[in-house]
Amino acid sequence: MATFYNRTRVSSSIPRRLLGDGKWFLLPLYGLLRTSDLAREGIERSGSWRFADHIYRGRASGRYLVGPALDALLLRLPSARSFRLRHLFVRREVERLVSAGGRRVLSVPSGVGRDLAEAAAALGQRGARFFALDLDPEPLAAARALVSSLGVADAFELIEADAFDASRWPADLDVVTSTGFGEFLDDEQLVRFYRRCHEALTPGGAFLTTAQGRHRLSEYLLREIGEIHTRYRTAEELRALLGRGGFHEVRIGTDARGLQTFAIATNGPA
């Protein structure tokens, strides 16, 4: 049976669960949030690829007159603005690494792979090969449409597979990127995944990843209204887990709000 780690919702009815928990006062907020496309996606499908891609695109939309305005407000929250930075981080670093000679780039799990697709379009014909690996066929279908619209379909290979299935990973990778996956894994699962990334890279290859910090309002809304349960990690916690995964050369940075940690880990000698 396929395991989708980001599907954390367990209640068949959020309103019934709120009533059962004695949190009836959140019901009006629940109804209001459902007019926002971002919030409704989070409520209905927890940490889905559409939820992430909506933030990456940064375009407000929703139902009725209030929906787009509420969506725009949610997109301006510090947590959402920091969340979007991981997309920009991966795109920038992939462009830099391919320009420096990287030829084989994998995003895993990729979602729609907007960061790789936009990087490929910006790079033009550099002879690089891009791979998007995801267990869910829906984002891969969206990725196929996206790379076609950007004119880079010939540079892409889409792979429907589990991120932990080493047999489905491309060989001799120069760059591996992964964002938004570790937040749904416990420490031991994440270390196992990092080891897989380390093993897949050529000597000197780079692994790009991020970790999310805690924003109290956003966490409360995600947990209580959307049942999105994620794990928050500090920069030092991320560094330690990468080290356990085999990465001993790690550069760490954080955004100005302290909500997003960015890591560039190199496959170098121990």
C-alpha positions in Angstrom: 0.0 0.0 0.0 1.4 3.4 -1.0 2.3 5.7 1.8 1.6 9.4 1.4 3.3 11.0 4.4 1.8 14.4 3.8 -1.8 13.3 4.1 -2.2 13.8 7.8 -5.9 14.5 8.0 -7.7 11.7 9.8 -11.2 13.2 10.5 -14.0 12.5 8.0 -15.6 15.8 9.1 -13.6 18.7 10.5 -16.8 20.4 11.9 -17.8 17.3 13.8 -14.3 16.9 15.1 -14.3 20.6 16.3 -17.6 20.1 18.0 -16.4 16.9 19.6 -13.3 18.7 20.9 -15.4 21.5 22.3 -14.0 24.0 19.8 -17.3 25.1 18.4 -16.0 28.7 18.3 -13.8 27.8 15.4 -16.7 26.8 13.2 -17.3 30.3 11.7 -13.6 30.6 11.0 -13.7 27.2 9.3 -16.5 28.3 7.1 -14.7 31.6 6.2 -11.4 29.9 5.5 -13.1 27.6 3.0 -13.7 30.5 0.7 -9.9 30.8 0.2 -8.5 28.4 -2.4 -5.3 28.0 -0.4 -7.1 27.2 2.9 -9.7 25.0 1.3 -7.0 22.9 -0.3 -5.2 22.6 3.0 -8.5 21.6 4.8 -9.5 19.0 2.2 -6.2 17.4 1.3 -3.8 18.5 4.1 -0.2 19.2 2.9 -0.9 18.5 -0.8 1.2 19.5 -3.8 -1.6 22.0 -4.8 -1.3 23.7 -1.4 2.5 24.1 -1.8 2.2 25.2 -5.5 -0.4 27.8 -4.6 2.0 29.5 -2.3 4.9 29.1 -4.8 2.8 30.9 -7.5 1.6 33.5 -5.0 -1.6 34.3 -6.9 -4.7 34.9 -4.7 -7.9 33.1 -5.7 -11.1 31.9 -4.0 -14.8 31.8 -3.9 -17.3 34.7 -3.6 -16.1 38.2 -3.0 -14.3 37.5 0.2 -12.4 34.5 -1.0 -9.6 36.1 -3.1 -9.1 38.8 -0.4 -8.7 36.3 2.3 -6.4 34.2 0.1 -4.3 37.3 -0.5 -4.1 37.9 3.3 -3.0 34.3 3.9 -0.4 34.5 1.3 1.0 37.6 3.0 1.5 35.8 6.4 5.1 35.6 7.4 4.9 31.8 7.3 3.6 31.8 3.7 6.2 34.3 2.5 9.0 32.3 4.1 7.5 29.1 2.6 7.7 30.6 -0.9 11.4 31.3 -0.4 12.3 27.6 -0.5 10.9 27.5 -4.1 13.1 30.5 -5.0 16.1 29.0 -3.2 16.0 25.7 -5.2 15.4 27.5 -8.5 18.4 29.9 -7.9 20.7 27.1 -6.7 19.8 24.7 -9.6 20.5 27.5 -12.1 23.9 28.1 -10.4 24.9 24.5 -10.2 23.9 23.6 -13.7 25.7 26.7 -15.0 28.8 25.4 -13.1 28.6 22.0 -14.9 25.9 20.0 -13.2 24.1 17.8 -15.8 21.7 15.5 -14.0 19.2 17.0 -11.5 16.5 15.2 -9.5 13.6 16.6 -7.4 12.2 14.1 -5.0 9.3 14.0 -4.1 8.8 16.6 -6.8 5.2 17.7 -6.6 4.6 19.7 -9.7 8.3 20.6 -9.9 7.8 24.2 -10.6 11.3 25.2 -9.3 13.1 22.8 -11.7 10.8 23.7 -14.6 11.4 27.4 -14.2 15.1 26.8 -13.7 15.3 24.8 -16.9 13.4 27.5 -18.8 15.8 30.1 -17.5 18.9 28.1 -18.3 17.9 27.3 -21.9 19.9 24.7 -23.8 22.6 23.7 -21.4 22.5 19.9 -22.0 21.2 19.2 -18.5 18.7 16.4 -17.8 16.0 17.0 -15.1 14.1 14.3 -13.3 10.9 14.7 -11.2 10.0 11.7 -9.0 6.8 11.5 -7.1 4.5 8.8 -5.9 1.3 10.7 -6.8 0.4 10.7 -10.5 -1.6 13.9 -10.2 1.3 16.3 -9.7 3.3 14.5 -12.4 0.4 15.2 -14.8 0.5 18.8 -13.8 4.3 18.8 -14.2 3.9 17.4 -17.7 1.7 20.3 -18.7 4.0 22.8 -17.0 7.2 21.7 -18.7 5.4 21.6 -22.0 4.1 25.1 -21.6 7.6 26.3 -20.8 9.1 24.6 -23.8 11.4 22.3 -21.7 9.6 19.0 -22.0 12.5 17.4 -23.9 14.8 18.0 -20.9 12.5 16.3 -18.4 11.8 12.8 -17.3 8.9 12.2 -15.0 9.0 9.1 -12.7 6.1 7.8 -10.7 7.7 6.1 -7.7 8.1 6.1 -3.9 10.9 8.4 -2.7 12.4 5.5 -0.7 12.5 3.1 -3.6 16.2 3.3 -4.6 15.7 1.1 -7.7 13.6 3.9 -9.3 16.1 6.7 -8.8 18.2 7.9 -11.8 21.9 7.2 -11.6 24.9 9.6 -11.4 23.0 12.6 -10.1 24.9 15.9 -9.8 22.0 17.7 -7.9 19.2 16.4 -5.7 16.5 18.7 -4.4 13.9 18.0 -1.8 11.6 20.5 0.0 8.5 19.9 2.0 9.0 16.2 2.5 11.1 16.2 5.7 8.3 18.1 7.6 6.2 14.9 7.4 8.9 12.4 8.4 10.3 11.6 11.9 14.0 11.9 12.5 14.8 8.3 11.7 12.8 8.3 8.5 14.5 11.6 7.5 18.0 10.2 8.1 17.2 7.2 6.0 16.0 9.5 3.2 19.1 11.7 3.5 21.3 8.6 3.2 19.5 7.7 0.0 20.2 11.2 -1.4 23.8 10.9 -0.4 24.2 7.6 -2.1 22.6 8.8 -5.3 25.0 11.8 -5.8 28.2 11.8 -7.7 31.3 12.9 -5.7 31.0 16.6 -5.2 27.3 16.6 -6.0 25.0 18.8 -4.1 21.8 18.2 -2.1 19.4 21.1 -1.6 16.9 21.0 1.2 15.0 23.1 3.7 13.4 23.0 7.1 10.4 24.9 8.4 10.3 26.9 11.6 7.3 27.5 13.8 4.9 30.4 13.3 2.3 30.2 16.0 -0.7 31.5 14.2 -0.1 29.5 11.1 0.6 26.4 13.1 -2.6 26.8 15.0 -4.7 27.2 11.8 -3.0 24.3 10.1 -3.4 22.0 13.1 -6.8 22.8 14.3 -8.6 23.7 11.0 -6.7 21.6 8.4 -5.3 18.8 10.5 -1.9 19.4 8.9 0.6 18.0 11.3 4.2 18.8 10.5 7.6 18.7 12.2 9.5 21.9 12.8 13.3 21.8 13.0 16.0 24.3 13.8 19.1 25.0 11.6 21.3 23.0 14.0 18.8 20.1 14.1 18.8 20.0 10.3 22.6 20.1 10.2 22.8 17.2 12.6 20.3 15.1 10.7 22.2 15.7 7.4 25.4 14.7 9.1 23.8 11.4 10.2 22.7 10.9 6.6 26.3 11.1 5.4 26.7 14.8 4.6 29.7 16.4 6.3 30.0 19.5 4.2 26.9 21.5 4.9 26.2 25.2 4.3 23.2 26.5 6.3 21.3 29.8 6.0 18.0 31.2 7.3 15.5 33.7 6.0 15.1 37.1 7.7 12.1 36.0 9.6 13.9 32.9 11.0 11.1 30.6 9.7 12.9 28.8 6.9 16.3 27.1 6.9 18.1 26.5 3.7 20.8 23.8 3.4 23.3 23.0 0.6 25.0 19.7 1.5 27.9 18.4 -0.6 28.8 14.8 -1.2 32.4 15.1 0.0 34.8 12.9 2.0 33.9 12.1 5.7 
